[in-house]
Amino acid sequence: MKNELSQYTEQEFLELVKEPYDENCDDQLVDELLIFFNKKIRHPKGSALVTHPDMCGIEDSPEAVISELKRWYAEQGLPCFKSE
């Protein structure tokens, strides 16, 4: 995992967020992703965006997680993903 969300392109991060939705997922990668969400993602819901999206008011999909991150970071005036 990289050090900050802004070091990922949107597509790179989408591929990581898709991992927990894959029935053959790499458990270690999923654990690293959830830790990254809790430590590096500034969104107040953290890893709940991935583990409990319905409780966060978003659809249960990787694309919805990305959309919510983009929305929240833009509202805060913070950089989100790096340009592709």
C-alpha positions in Angstrom: 0.0 0.0 0.0 1.1 3.5 -0.7 1.4 6.2 2.0 -1.5 8.4 1.0 -4.7 8.2 -1.1 -3.4 11.0 -3.3 -0.6 8.7 -4.5 -3.1 6.5 -6.2 -4.9 7.1 -9.5 -8.7 6.6 -9.3 -8.3 3.4 -11.4 -5.5 2.0 -9.2 -7.5 2.5 -6.0 -10.7 1.1 -7.6 -8.8 -2.1 -8.3 -7.8 -2.3 -4.6 -11.4 -1.6 -3.4 -12.7 -4.4 -5.6 -10.6 -7.0 -3.7 -13.0 -7.5 -0.8 -15.9 -8.0 -3.2 -14.1 -10.9 -4.9 -15.0 -14.3 -3.4 -11.4 -15.5 -4.0 -9.9 -12.4 -2.4 -6.5 -12.1 -0.9 -7.3 -11.9 2.8 -3.9 -10.2 3.6 -4.6 -7.5 1.0 -8.1 -6.9 2.3 -6.7 -6.5 5.8 -4.1 -4.0 4.5 -6.8 -2.1 2.7 -9.0 -1.8 5.8 -6.0 -0.7 7.8 -5.2 1.9 5.1 -8.8 3.1 5.3 -8.7 3.5 9.0 -5.2 5.2 9.1 -4.8 7.1 5.9 -8.3 7.9 4.5 -9.6 11.1 6.0 -13.3 10.3 5.5 -14.9 10.0 8.9 -16.5 6.6 8.1 -13.1 5.0 7.4 -13.2 1.3 6.6 -17.0 1.2 7.2 -17.3 2.5 3.6 -16.1 -1.0 2.5 -17.4 -3.2 5.3 -20.8 -1.6 6.0 -21.6 0.7 3.0 -25.3 0.6 3.7 -24.7 2.1 7.2 -22.8 4.9 5.4 -25.6 5.6 3.1 -23.9 4.4 0.0 -24.5 1.5 -2.4 -22.6 -1.8 -1.8 -20.1 -1.6 -4.6 -16.5 -0.6 -5.2 -17.6 2.2 -7.5 -19.9 3.7 -4.8 -16.9 3.7 -2.4 -14.8 5.6 -4.9 -17.7 8.1 -5.6 -18.2 8.7 -1.9 -14.4 9.4 -1.4 -14.4 11.8 -4.3 -17.5 13.6 -3.0 -16.2 13.9 0.5 -12.7 15.0 -0.4 -14.1 17.6 -2.8 -16.4 19.0 -0.1 -13.4 19.3 2.3 -11.3 20.9 -0.4 -8.7 18.1 -0.1 -6.9 16.3 -2.9 -8.2 12.8 -3.5 -6.7 10.8 -6.4 -3.7 11.8 -8.5 -4.2 12.5 -12.2 -3.9 9.5 -14.6 
